[in-house]
Amino acid sequence: MTVRPEDFRAAGGRFASGVTVVTAAHAGKVYGITASAFSSVSLDPPQVLVCVARTSKLHEMVVEGKTFAVSILANDQRELSELFAKPDREPVESFVELDVPHVLHATGTPVLRGCVAFFDCTLARAYDGGDHSIFVGDVRAAGLGAERPPLLYFNRGYRGITDL
Ligand SMILES: Cc1cc2nc3c(=O)[nH]c(=O)nc-3n(C[C@H](O)[C@H](O)[C@H](O)COP(=O)(O)O)c2cc1C
């Protein structure tokens, strides 16, 4: 039995998620991608995971650099989500080149300013996840940022929170 890719995508699109930018730093370069495949994993030890496409430039940087950071975007950071989802980008020496305000914490991997929360990690394990890798990170620093609602993604579109 095979599942059609369009059915897989359509079903996955019905899962409402937050939006993160996952960043990496290696060999004097930094890079980031928009990612919704993020989850908290463990409290003791503190661990989170992200799923990153093997084809992504971020993949090699995390494997080589052994760190990553997760910035959970606020609802006014949609432009950043779009910027970090663009194909055919290259790693840069600093996000200053992209006009993206950021801050460095424990691992030196950039965390985006204005995000609602962040996790700064060293790579604990990389698991095979088909055409993605599942990167589990040991959280070296975590914190809160902007007191704003988060940006959400659902059914291939950006959304905001509405209280029921
Ligand atoms: C809302 C949203 C969520 C995404 N989630 C992921 C994800 O969890 N993992 C991933 O590898 N790519 C994800 N992407 C795609 C990457 O952002 C995109 O492929 C990447 O930035 C392109 O750069 P690259 O060619 O270096 O991979 C997502 C894109 C969007 C718009």
The ligand as an SDF file (V2000), in Angstrom:
LIG
                    3D

 31 33  0  0  0  0  0  0  0  0999 V2000
    5.8310   26.8860    7.6950 C   0  0  0  0  0  0  0  0  0  0  0  0
    7.0220   26.1180    7.2020 C   0  0  0  0  0  0  0  0  0  0  0  0
    7.4780   25.0400    7.9050 C   0  0  0  0  0  0  0  0  0  0  0  0
    8.5980   24.3080    7.4570 C   0  0  0  0  0  0  0  0  0  0  0  0
    9.0580   23.2710    8.2350 N   0  0  0  0  0  0  0  0  0  0  0  0
   10.1760   22.6060    7.8610 C   0  0  0  0  0  0  0  0  0  0  0  0
   10.7020   21.5870    8.7090 C   0  0  0  0  0  0  0  0  0  0  0  0
   10.1740   21.2880    9.7760 O   0  0  0  0  0  0  0  0  0  0  0  0
   11.8450   20.9670    8.3080 N   0  0  0  0  0  0  0  0  0  0  0  0
   12.4740   21.2640    7.1230 C   0  0  0  0  0  0  0  0  0  0  0  0
   13.5180   20.6410    6.8240 O   0  0  0  0  0  0  0  0  0  0  0  0
   11.9890   22.2400    6.2990 N   0  0  0  0  0  0  0  0  0  0  0  0
   10.8710   22.9210    6.6500 C   0  0  0  0  0  0  0  0  0  0  0  0
   10.3780   23.9340    5.8440 N   0  0  0  0  0  0  0  0  0  0  0  0
   11.0740   24.2170    4.5710 C   0  0  0  0  0  0  0  0  0  0  0  0
   12.3550   25.0170    4.7720 C   0  0  0  0  0  0  0  0  0  0  0  0
   12.1490   26.2190    5.4920 O   0  0  0  0  0  0  0  0  0  0  0  0
   12.9820   25.3820    3.4050 C   0  0  0  0  0  0  0  0  0  0  0  0
   13.0310   24.2250    2.6190 O   0  0  0  0  0  0  0  0  0  0  0  0
   14.3990   25.8950    3.5650 C   0  0  0  0  0  0  0  0  0  0  0  0
   14.4280   27.1400    4.2290 O   0  0  0  0  0  0  0  0  0  0  0  0
   15.0720   26.1010    2.2120 C   0  0  0  0  0  0  0  0  0  0  0  0
   16.4640   26.1820    2.4190 O   0  0  0  0  0  0  0  0  0  0  0  0
   17.3840   24.9120    2.0940 P   0  0  0  0  0  0  0  0  0  0  0  0
   17.3780   24.7810    0.6120 O   0  0  0  0  0  0  0  0  0  0  0  0
   18.7270   25.1710    2.6600 O   0  0  0  0  0  0  0  0  0  0  0  0
   16.7150   23.7300    2.7660 O   0  0  0  0  0  0  0  0  0  0  0  0
    9.2560   24.6730    6.2590 C   0  0  0  0  0  0  0  0  0  0  0  0
    8.7820   25.7710    5.5320 C   0  0  0  0  0  0  0  0  0  0  0  0
    7.6760   26.4770    5.9880 C   0  0  0  0  0  0  0  0  0  0  0  0
    7.1880   27.6740    5.1960 C   0  0  0  0  0  0  0  0  0  0  0  0
  1  2  1  0
  2  3  1  0
  2 30  2  0
  3  4  2  0
  4  5  1  0
  4 28  1  0
  5  6  2  0
  6  7  1  0
  6 13  1  0
  7  8  2  0
  7  9  1  0
  9 10  1  0
 10 11  2  0
 10 12  1  0
 12 13  2  0
 13 14  1  0
 14 15  1  0
 14 28  1  0
 15 16  1  0
 16 17  1  0
 16 18  1  0
 18 19  1  0
 18 20  1  0
 20 21  1  0
 20 22  1  0
 22 23  1  0
 23 24  1  0
 24 25  2  0
 24 26  1  0
 24 27  1  0
 28 29  2  0
 29 30  1  0
 30 31  1  0
M  END
$$$$
